[in-house]
Amino acid sequence: ALLEVMGRKFLYAGILKAVNTGLQFCYPILLNEILKFIERTQTGAYNETDPWYDRYRGYWLSALLLVAMGSKAITESVYFHFVIRASYQAKTAVSVAVYNKSLRLANSERQSTTLG
């Protein structure tokens, strides 16, 4: 019953976690490309006759790195929000189920059970 109620929220959280993990792999890849661009620039591989997108490749990669890391921070925050909210709702659902079960017990059954 708990899976039926919380399943969709866990599915959304799982998708966000997968996106977050994918974004986490962007950092080393983009950083490696930026370092390659810097090395090529220092060796003189780029000239003034090269197209503008080759000369400014480092700036575009840096902007992409900024967007990727910002998106990673946002998706991680939303993921934790979903998980913590779902855990509180699950805890409340279990507490309500136990409380409702205790209300259905007869008075003689309640006297025979312990509180713990």
N, C-alpha and C positions, 0 to 999 in steps of 0.2 A: 504494500500500500504506500509505503514511503517513497519507493522508486517511481510510482505513478505520479505522485504529487511533485516530487523534486527532480524528476528525470529531465525535463526540458531545461531547467536551470543548470544542471550539471552538464548537459549537452552544450549549452552556450558557453559555459566556463571552459569546457574541453576545447572547443573551437578557438576561443581566445588564447588559451595556453599554447595551442599549436601555432597560431599566428605569432605569438610572442617568441616561441622557440625559433621559428623561421627568421624573425627579425634579429634574434640574437646571433645568428650565423652571418648576418650582413656586416657586422662590425669588423671582424678580421679580414673579410674579403675586400671591403671598401678601403680599409686602412692599407692593405697590401697594394691595391691599385693606386692609391695616393702616393705611397712611397715609390712605386715604380715610375709614376709621373715625375716626381721630384728628381729621381736619378736620371731619367731621360732628359729633363730640362737642364740639369747641371752638365751633362755630357754634350749638350748642344744638338740634341736630336730634333728639336723643334725650331723652325725658322719663321721669319715674318711672312714667307710665302705660303705657309701651311694654312689650311682652313681655320676659321675662328674657333670651331668646336674642338679642334685638336689642341690649339694653344691654351684654351680656357678649360680643358678637361679636368684639371685639378680643382678648380672652383666648383664645377658641377658635381664632382665626386664628393667634395666637402659638404656641399649643400645636401646631397643625397644622404650622406652619413648623418647629418643633423636631423633630417626628416625621419630616417630610420630609427635613430636612438630616441627621438621624441615620441614616435609611434610605439616603440617598445615600452617606454615608461607609462604611456597611457594605457596600453593593453594590459600590462602587468597590474596596474592599479585597478582597472575594471575587473580583471580576473579575480584578484583578491577580494574585492567588494562582493562579487557574486558568490564566492566560496564561503566567506564569513557570514553573509546574509543567509545563505542556504543552511549553514550549520546551525545558526540560531533558530531558524524555522524548523529544522529537524529536531532540535532539542526541545522546542516548544511542543511539537507534535507528539513526541514520545511522552512528555510530561502530561499532556492532556489525555493521552490514551491510558496512562497509568491512573490518573485521577478518575476518569470515567469508569475504569474497571473497578476501582475501589468503591465507587458509588453503587455499583451493581451487586456488591457483596451483601449478603444478609447480615443482620446485626450479630447473629450467633457465629457466623463465619469470621466476622471481623474480630471478635473476641478471642478466637482460637489462633489467629495469626499474630506474629510479632511485627513491630514497627520497622525493623531493619530488613 
